[in-house]
Amino acid sequence: MKKAGNVGKKEYAVWIFVFAVFVFYLAWALAAPFDASPDESMRYQIVEFIAKHGSLPDGRDPEIRNANWGISYAFNPILPYMAGAVLVKIVQLFTASFRATVIAARMVNVLLGGGMAWFTWKIGELMFRRKEAGRFFAVLVCFLPGTCFLFSYINTDGLALFTTAWILYGWCRACKEGWSLSVCIQMGIAMGLCMLSYYNAYGYLLMSAVFFVGCMMKCQEQKWDWKQMMKKGCLMLGIVFLVAGWWFIRSGILYDGDFLGMKTSSIYAEKYAIDELKPSNRVLPVNMDMSVLDMMLWVPGSWQHNWLVTVLVSFVGTFGHLDIFMPYLWSKLYLLVFTVGILGNLWKLRWDFDVATEFIRKAKKADGDGVTVTEVWRKNKKWNVRNWMHICMAVAMVIPAGLLVYYAYASDFQAQGRYMMPMVFPFLYFVTLGYENWLEKLTGKEKIKMWISRGGQAIAVLSALLTYFLVYRAAY
């Protein structure tokens, strides 16, 4: 009975957390006026088109083409905008208020934020030995100001974070229970939805394949189980195709084989954008004989900091059209907290990343003279699935950052930390893991660890609340 009561309390706690996150994200969504966030008006055009015409737009349609950029967001996957259009139609049954329809469209991301909070909490439960450490991880992710902002306006980034959290939850389940039918089905749905989100989340699709193959080939007592790998892999790929394939087939048909829509989008940008925004006229570091390091240290025009620092502080939280900044000291305190957490992993790198571990058995017995001796038996090495997941998480963390560097250097010079947001889960996981290592070094008392963790959670929530009232809401 006691065990059942504890399970009930755990479920009670997660739903309180999800509700709190939902309400907080809703407050962010309600605070800002329309088009006070990156390209929200362009995104809302897609929602409005679907609600008005009851059909999906062609990215080349002049009705939704932006006069400055010469393109529309309909070249990219638009699943959240489709859901937003459904909510807009429902709201229009009761009111003609434009503000109400904008909030309805934003509600898609608010709901996705609540779903992300549930998955994040569950990842913490599965991956951390101590309950409070898992909760600290969930609070860090969900109450990071940059995360809150991303779920406050119309975009596809919210779906990217929701699906990457779901994918990581699937990885955690696979660590605990293996690649069961339930895990494979969930992973297929999550990866399919991820394909319909934002391209900077696609690294998780690649690493899901790497993680799965590694598990099937090496993590089951080195049994190279080709049959199960093909069977379960094909199941997941089939589900991915059913969930996402229709969009890319449609794009291929509309844009003469351009399944991603990127090439056609670039052609239309060159043709219809104003001169300074045409791809051929953009000022890019690659065309200025800069190295990547030069770009990172560059302080263009009226910028207060170089490209790298601007990216880092906007990852923590920069709002509006990336022109509403938290106080720099505040942002840098976040970066200091993150740095200390990451450094806490250094002395446990082998423990957390060595996938080949030896199983050692020890036994003590008395020899012929009555002296106690220890006998040791070593078994063959076996891959540690948790550590294999750590490696895949680390690579998945680096990919969005690498894509941003490449994009800024060679395609469109921007210093927007929101493009790195899919890395937030593995990054803050390793930050939390580092603090767990610090606590192990500092004290062996569980009560002290518990209260330190709870104190960290309270500070993270308080900081997010202060950011909302003193920075974000105050700007409007």
N, C-alpha and C positions, 0 to 999 in steps of 0.2 A: 504493500500500500504506500509506503514511504517513497519507493522508487517511482511509482505512478504519479505521486504528488509532485516530485521533482521534475518529471517530464512535463507535467501540466504547467508548472511555474516557468519552465524554459520557453514553452510555446507562448505563454502569456507575455513574457518579456519581449520576445521578438515582435509580436504584433503591436505592443506599445511603442517600440522603437520605430516600426514601419509607419505607424500613424503619426508619430512626432515628426518624422522626416517629411511625410506627405504634407502635413500642415505647414511646415517651415518652407518647403518648396513652393507651396501655393501662395504663401505670403510674398515670396520673391516674384512670382508670376503676376500677382495683383498690383505690385508696387510700380512697375515701370510703364510708361506710356508706350503707345505703338511705335515700332521702328526705332526703339532706343537701344537696340542690340544689333550685332553684326548681321546685315542683310536681311533683317526680319521682313521688310516690305516685299523683297523679292521672293522670299519663301511663302509669305502669305498669299502672293499672287497665285501660286499653285493650288493652295487650299481653296481659294475663292473660285478659281477656274473649275475645279472638280465639283464644288458645291453648286455652281451655276449651270454647268453643262451636263453633269452626271457622267462624264467620261474623262479619261486620262489625257493630259495634254502632250502634244509633240513639242520637244524642246525648241524647235525652230519657229513655233507659232508667234507671229508679231504681237499678239494680244498679251503675251507674258514675257516678251523680250525686254530686258532692261535697256533704257536709252543710253546709259553710260558704258556699261560693260558689253552690250551687244549680245548677250546670252541670257538664258534662263536656267533655273535650278531643275527644270524638267528633264535635262540631259542625265541627271543623276538619279539614283533610286529615290522614290518619293513615298515610301510606305507610311511614315508618320504624317505626311500631308494628306494622304488618303484617309487615314483615321481621323485627322483633324476636320476634314470636310464632312464626315459623318456627324461629328459633334456639332459643327456649325449648322448643318441642316436641322438638327434637333432643336438647337437654341432658336433658330429662326422661326420655328413654330410658335414661339412665345413672345419674341421681341425682335424688332428690326434694329436694335442698338448695335452699332459697329463695334463698340468696346466689348460688348458681350460676345460677339463672334470671335474677336481676337483672343479673349480669355478662353473661350471654348477650344480654339485651336492650340493654345498653350497647354491646355489640360492634358493633352496626350503626353507631353514630356513630364508633367507633374506626376501622372500615374506611372509612367516608366521609372521615374525616380523612386517611387514607393516600392516598385518591384525590384529595382537595383538594391535598395536598402535590405530587402529580405534576403536576397542572394548573398550580399556582403556579410550579413550577420551569420548566415549558415556556413560560409567559407571560414569565418573566424571560429565557429564551433568545431568544424572538422579539422582545422589545421593547427590549432594551438592547444597545448596541454592544459593551460590555465584558462578558465572561463573568462576572467577579467581581461586577459590579453586579447582574446577574440573580440570582445566588446570594444576594447580600445581601438583595434584595427577598424571595426565597423564605423565607429564614431569619427576616426580620422578621415576615412574615405567620404562619408556622407555629409560631414559638416565642414569639409574643406571649402572655403568660399568659392574657389573656382568651380567645384562640382555643383554647388548650389546655383551659381549663375547659369551653368550650362542647361539646367533643367527649368529655367525660368522663362524661356522664349521659344519661338518656333524654330526647330532645326532637326537635323537627323543625328546630331552628336549624342542626344539623349538615348536614342535607340542603340547607338554604338556602345555606350557605357552599359546599358541594360544587358545587351547580348554578351558582351565580354565578361560581365559578372556571371552570367548564366553559364558560359563556357568554362570559366574557372571553377564554378561550382561542380560542373560535370567532371572536371579533372580531379577535384577533391573526392568526389564519390567513387571515381575509378580507383583512386589510391586506397580507399577503405574497403570497397566491395568488389573490385574488379569491373571488367567491361560487361556488365549484365545487360539484358535486353532493355531494361528501363533506362540505364545510363546511355546506351547507344541511341535510343529514340530521342531522349532529351538533347543529347549532343547534336543530333541531326537537325532538330528544330532550331536550336540556338545558333548553330553555324549558318543555317539557311537565312534566318532573320538578320544575322550579322552581315551577310552579303548584301542585304537590302538597306544597310545603314550607311556608314561613311567609310571611304577607302582606307583611312588611317587605322582602322580596326582590323584590317585583313591579315595582319601579322598573326593574330590569334588563330586564324584558319590554318595557316601554314604550320604553326607550332602545335596545333591540335593533332595534325597528321603525324608530326614527328613524335609527339608524346604517345600517341596510340601505337605506332609501329614499334617504338622502343619498349612499351609495356608488353606487347604481344610477342616480341622477338626475344627480349632479354630479361624481363622482370618476372617471369614465371619459372624460376629455377632453371633459367637458360634453355627452356624448351622453345624451339623455333616452330611456333604453331601457325604455319602458313594457312591451314584450312580455316581456323577460327578468324585469323586476321582478314582474309579475303571475304568471308561470310559477313562479319560484323562491319568491316570497312565498306563493303558494297551497300549494306543496309543504311549506314549513315549517309553515304553519298547519294543514295536514292531519295532519302528524305530531304537532303539539301536541295536536290534538283526540283523536287515537288514544291518546296517552299519558295525557292528563289529563281529557279530556271526560267519561269515565264517572263520575268522582267528583262533578262539579258537576251532571250530569243526575240522579244518585242523590239528591243533596241537594235539588234542586228538586222531585223526586217526594215525598221524605219530609217536607219542610218547606213544602209548599204554595207552591212557586215561589221560596223563599229559597235561591238557588243557592249562596251563600257560607255560609249557616248563621248569619250574624252576628245577624240580626234575631231569629231563634228563640232563639238563645243568650241574648240580652238579655232576652227575655220570660221565659225560665225563671229567669234570675238574679233578676229582679224578683219572681218568684213564690216561689222556694224558698230564696234566700240568707238568711242571718241579717241582721237589720235593718241593721247598720252597713255591710254589704257589698252591699246592694241598690243598683243603679245610681242610683235616685232619691235615695238618702241619702248618696252619696259626697261627701266634701269636695273640691271642685275649685276651682282658681284662677279659672276662668271665672265661677264663682258667688260669688266673693269680691271682685269688682270689681278684680281684679289685671290688669295688662297682661302680655304674654308676658315682657317684660324683668323685671318684678317677680317673676314666678315663677322665672326663672332665678337671681335674686339672693336668693331666699327661703331662710332657714335654719329649717325647721320643727322644732318640738319639741326633741328631744335630738340632732338632727343636728350633726355637727362642722363641716360645710361647707355652702355653698349648693347649690341644685339642680344648677347647671351644673358645678361642680367635682366633685360626687358622680357625675354622669354620666360625666365625663371619666376619673376614676380607676377607675370600674367598667368602662369600655371597656378600659382597660389591663389590669385584672384585679381583680375582687372575687369572692369564692368563697362556698361554702355557700349559705345563704339570703340572700346578699348582705350577710352580717354578718361575714365573714372578710376583712379588708382587708390589702393589702400596706402596709408602712410608707409614710406619705404622701410622705416625701422620695423614696422609691424610685419611687413612681408619678409624682411630679412630674418626676423625672429623665427618665422615658420621654417625658412631655409636652414637656420642653425639647428632647430629641432630635428629636421630631416637628416642633416649631416651627422649629428650625434648618433641617431638611430642606425644609419647605414654603417658607421664606424664600428658599431657594436657587433657586426657580423665578422669582422676581420679575423678574430682568433678562433672562429668556429667554421671557417671556410671548408675545411676537409670534412667536418662533421655533417654539414648541411649540403655539400655539393659532391662528395665522393660517391659515385653511384655503385662502385664495386666494393662491397663490404664483406669481411670474413666473419663467419659465425664461429664463435669460440665457446667451448664448453670447458668448465673447470670443475675439478673435484678434489676434495682434501681427504687424505687417509694416512694412517700411520704405517711407517715402514717396519722392517724387521726389528729395529732397535727401539721402536716406540716413538720415533720422531715424526711429527706431522709434516707431510710434504704435499705439494699441490701438483696435480697432473693436469695438463692442458691438451685438449684436442682441437685442432683447427679443421674446419670444413671448407669446402670449395667456396670461392667467392660468388656472391649473388648480387644482382643489381638491386639497389634500394629505390623503390618506386617513388617514395617521397622526395628523395634527392634528385631523381630524374625529373620530377615535376618542377623542382626548384630551378634546374638548369633551363627548362623550357619557359618558365616564368621570366627568368632573367633575359632570355633572348626576346620574348614577347614584349618585355619592358623597353628594350633598346630600339626595336623596330620603329615605333611611332616617332621617337626622337630623331632617328636617322632619316626618316621620310621628311620630317620638318626641315632638317638641315639641307637636304637635297632640294626641296621645294623652294626654300628661301634663296638658295645659292643659284639655282639654274632655271627656275620657272617664274616665281612671283615673290619678290622680296618682302617678307612679312615677319614680324616677331610676335607671333600669337601662341601663347602657351596652351590655348584650348586645343590646338592641333595635336598636342601630346597627351591629351587627357586619357586615352585608352590605356596608357601606362600606369594610371593611378593605382590600380589594384595590386599588381606585383610590387610596384615601388613602395607603397605604404605597408604592404605585407612584410617586406624586408626591413623597413623602418621599425615596425612593431617587433619583428623577430630580434632585431638588434637591441631594442630596449629590454626584451626578455633576457638576453645574454648579459646586459649590464646589471639587471636585477639579480641574476644568479651570482654574479661576482660580488655585489655589494651586500647582499643579505641572504640568509637561508630561511628566514621567517616568512611563512606564507601570508600572515596577516599584514605585515609591512608591505609586501609586494602587492597585495590586494588594494590597500589604501593608496599606494602610489599610482597604481593603474586607474583607480577611480578618480583620483585627483587629476590625472592627465585627461581623462574623458571629460570631466567637468570644465577644465580649461579650454579644451577644443570646442565644446558647445558654447561656452561663454564668448569665446573669440568670434565664432560665427554669428552669434546674436549681436555683438557689438559692431561687427562689420555690416550687418544688415541695417541696423538703426543709424549708425554714425557715418557710414560711407555710402551704402547703396541707396537706401530710402531717402537719406538726406539730400542726395543729388537730384531728386525729383520733387 
